[in-house]
């Protein structure tokens, strides 16, 4: 299927959630972690649902020798997700004052999910990349979190305006994560999820396993 379904698509919001109650767990003792997104005193971004972490561990074992997953961000509190979405929407409104509200929402969702369905706020999504044995980040074509405007669309997973090396690294990452059941958001090569509404729609699952939630105090 060549169509890119965005997070703002009504088909995503229409997927029911049957919350399974899995806890949010800290990944930092299991995976190599990059701290560029540390914005929360609780270390919220270091958490994902247990089922997501289990699959990331499986995916790492499938990588070629010398490569590791480099985990950047998992769980994102709903309030922070809302702030990100509105901020990017404001940028788009300033750049395109003639665009309708629906068009702004759709364009914003290429880069930040609408808060009410955001996989990160369900603990279902991860932003991650690859590192070598020395922990150094590999080239995957764009900086992580480069938006479509900044990258001339090279942030799209299937973009052709990247080097052969970056494309090969994306393929390695995608093969490992796809093999354990995660799905990619095709406008962001670094964003993968399991158990959320977008995952359910892409895989044909009858319902999402995880809905938005607050991080339990601990």
C-alpha positions as CSV (number, residue, x, y, z in Angstrom):
1,X,0.0,0.0,0.0
2,X,1.6,3.3,-1.1
3,X,-0.9,5.6,0.7
4,X,0.5,7.2,3.8
5,X,-2.1,7.3,6.5
6,X,-1.5,10.2,8.8
7,X,-2.2,10.2,12.6
8,X,-4.9,12.8,11.9
9,X,-6.8,10.3,9.7
10,X,-10.3,9.6,11.1
11,X,-9.6,5.9,10.6
12,X,-7.0,6.0,13.4
13,X,-9.2,7.8,15.9
14,X,-12.0,5.2,15.1
15,X,-9.9,2.3,16.4
16,X,-11.3,1.2,19.8
17,X,-9.0,0.9,22.7
18,X,-9.1,-2.2,25.0
19,X,-6.6,-1.2,27.6
20,X,-4.7,-4.2,28.8
21,X,-3.2,-2.5,31.9
22,X,0.4,-3.2,31.2
23,X,2.7,-1.0,33.3
24,X,5.1,1.6,32.0
25,X,8.6,0.4,32.6
26,X,12.1,2.1,32.6
27,X,14.3,1.0,29.7
28,X,17.5,2.5,30.9
29,X,18.9,-0.7,32.5
30,X,18.2,-2.7,29.3
31,X,18.9,-0.4,26.3
32,X,21.5,2.1,25.3
33,X,19.8,5.5,26.1
34,X,20.5,8.9,24.6
35,X,19.5,11.8,26.8
36,X,18.7,14.5,24.2
37,X,15.0,14.4,25.0
38,X,15.3,14.6,28.8
39,X,12.5,17.1,29.7
40,X,10.8,15.5,32.7
41,X,12.0,15.2,36.3
42,X,10.6,11.7,36.5
43,X,12.5,10.6,33.4
44,X,9.1,10.0,31.8
45,X,10.7,9.6,28.3
46,X,12.7,6.6,29.5
47,X,9.5,4.6,29.9
48,X,7.4,2.4,27.6
49,X,4.9,-0.4,28.1
50,X,6.3,-3.7,29.1
51,X,5.3,-5.3,25.8
52,X,7.1,-2.7,23.9
53,X,10.3,-3.1,25.9
54,X,10.2,-6.9,25.4
55,X,10.0,-6.4,21.7
56,X,12.8,-3.9,21.6
57,X,15.0,-6.4,23.4
58,X,14.1,-9.0,20.8
59,X,14.8,-6.6,18.0
60,X,18.2,-5.7,19.3
61,X,19.1,-9.4,19.3
62,X,18.3,-9.5,15.6
63,X,20.7,-6.7,14.6
64,X,24.0,-7.5,12.9
65,X,27.0,-7.9,15.2
66,X,28.3,-4.6,16.4
67,X,25.0,-2.7,16.1
68,X,22.7,-1.6,19.0
69,X,19.5,0.3,19.3
70,X,19.9,3.8,20.6
71,X,16.8,4.7,22.5
72,X,15.9,8.4,22.5
73,X,12.3,8.8,23.7
74,X,9.4,6.6,24.7
75,X,6.5,7.8,26.9
76,X,5.4,11.4,26.6
77,X,3.0,12.9,29.1
78,X,-0.3,14.1,27.5
79,X,0.3,17.7,28.4
80,X,3.7,17.7,26.7
81,X,2.3,16.1,23.6
82,X,-0.4,18.8,23.5
83,X,2.3,21.5,23.8
84,X,4.3,19.9,20.9
85,X,1.3,19.6,18.7
86,X,0.1,23.2,19.2
87,X,3.6,24.6,18.8
88,X,4.2,22.9,15.4
89,X,0.7,23.9,14.4
90,X,1.5,27.5,15.2
91,X,4.6,27.3,13.0
92,X,2.5,26.0,10.1
93,X,-0.1,28.7,10.6
94,X,2.5,31.4,10.5
95,X,4.0,30.0,7.3
96,X,0.7,29.3,5.6
97,X,-1.9,31.8,6.8
98,X,-4.2,30.7,4.0
99,X,-4.4,27.1,5.1
100,X,-7.7,25.8,6.7
101,X,-7.7,24.4,10.2
102,X,-8.2,20.9,8.9
103,X,-5.2,21.3,6.6
104,X,-3.1,22.6,9.5
105,X,-4.1,19.6,11.6
106,X,-3.3,17.2,8.9
107,X,0.1,18.8,8.1
108,X,1.0,19.0,11.8
109,X,0.3,15.3,12.2
110,X,3.1,14.4,9.8
111,X,5.4,15.3,12.6
112,X,3.5,15.4,15.9
113,X,0.5,13.2,16.6
114,X,-2.8,14.8,17.7
115,X,-2.8,14.5,21.5
116,X,-5.9,12.4,21.8
117,X,-4.5,9.5,19.8
118,X,-0.8,10.0,20.3
119,X,1.1,6.7,20.6
120,X,3.8,8.3,22.8
121,X,1.2,9.2,25.4
122,X,0.1,5.6,25.5
123,X,3.6,4.4,26.2
124,X,3.4,2.5,22.9
125,X,5.8,4.4,20.7
126,X,9.6,4.8,20.6
127,X,11.9,7.3,18.9
128,X,15.1,5.5,18.3
129,X,18.0,4.9,15.9
130,X,21.1,2.8,15.6
131,X,24.6,3.0,17.2
132,X,27.8,1.1,16.6
133,X,29.7,-0.9,19.2
134,X,31.3,2.3,20.5
135,X,27.8,3.9,21.1
136,X,28.2,6.4,18.3
137,X,25.1,7.2,16.4
138,X,25.0,6.0,12.8
139,X,23.9,8.0,9.8
140,X,20.2,7.4,9.0
141,X,19.9,10.4,6.6
142,X,18.5,13.2,8.8
143,X,18.8,14.2,12.4
144,X,16.2,12.5,14.5
145,X,13.1,14.8,14.8
146,X,13.9,16.8,11.7
147,X,10.5,17.9,10.4
148,X,9.5,17.7,6.7
149,X,10.3,21.3,6.1
150,X,13.8,21.2,7.6
151,X,14.7,18.0,5.8
152,X,13.0,18.5,2.4
153,X,11.1,15.4,3.1
154,X,14.1,13.2,3.9
155,X,12.6,12.4,7.3
156,X,10.1,10.2,5.5
157,X,11.2,6.6,5.9
158,X,11.1,5.8,2.2
159,X,12.7,9.1,1.1
160,X,15.1,8.8,-1.8
161,X,17.0,12.0,-1.2
162,X,19.4,10.3,1.3
163,X,22.7,8.5,0.8
164,X,22.9,4.8,0.1
165,X,24.5,4.3,3.5
166,X,21.7,6.0,5.3
167,X,19.2,4.0,3.3
168,X,20.9,0.8,4.2
169,X,20.9,1.7,7.9
170,X,17.2,2.5,7.8
171,X,16.6,-0.9,6.2
172,X,18.6,-2.7,9.0
173,X,16.6,-0.8,11.7
174,X,13.3,-1.5,9.9
175,X,14.0,-5.2,9.4
176,X,14.7,-5.8,13.1
177,X,11.8,-3.8,14.4
178,X,9.3,-5.0,11.9
179,X,10.3,-8.6,12.7
180,X,9.1,-8.3,16.3
181,X,5.8,-6.6,15.4
182,X,6.4,-2.9,15.6
183,X,5.1,-0.6,12.9
184,X,6.7,2.5,11.5
185,X,5.1,5.9,11.1
186,X,6.2,6.5,7.5
187,X,6.8,10.3,7.8
188,X,9.3,9.7,10.6
189,X,12.0,7.0,10.1
190,X,12.8,7.0,13.8
191,X,9.2,6.5,15.1
192,X,8.0,2.9,15.8
193,X,5.1,1.6,17.9
194,X,3.3,-1.4,19.1
195,X,-0.2,-1.7,20.7
196,X,-1.5,1.7,19.9
197,X,-4.3,2.8,17.6
198,X,-2.0,3.4,14.6
199,X,-0.4,0.0,15.1
200,X,-3.9,-1.6,15.2
201,X,-5.0,0.0,12.0
202,X,-1.8,-0.9,10.2
203,X,-1.9,-4.6,11.3
204,X,-5.6,-5.2,11.2
205,X,-5.9,-5.8,15.0
206,X,-9.4,-5.3,16.2
207,X,-8.4,-2.9,18.9
208,X,-5.5,-1.0,20.4
209,X,-4.0,-2.5,23.6
210,X,-2.8,0.7,25.1
211,X,-4.5,4.1,25.5
212,X,-3.2,7.5,26.7
213,X,-2.3,7.5,30.4
214,X,-0.4,9.4,33.0
215,X,2.9,8.1,34.4
216,X,2.3,6.4,37.7
217,X,4.1,8.3,40.5
218,X,6.9,6.2,42.0
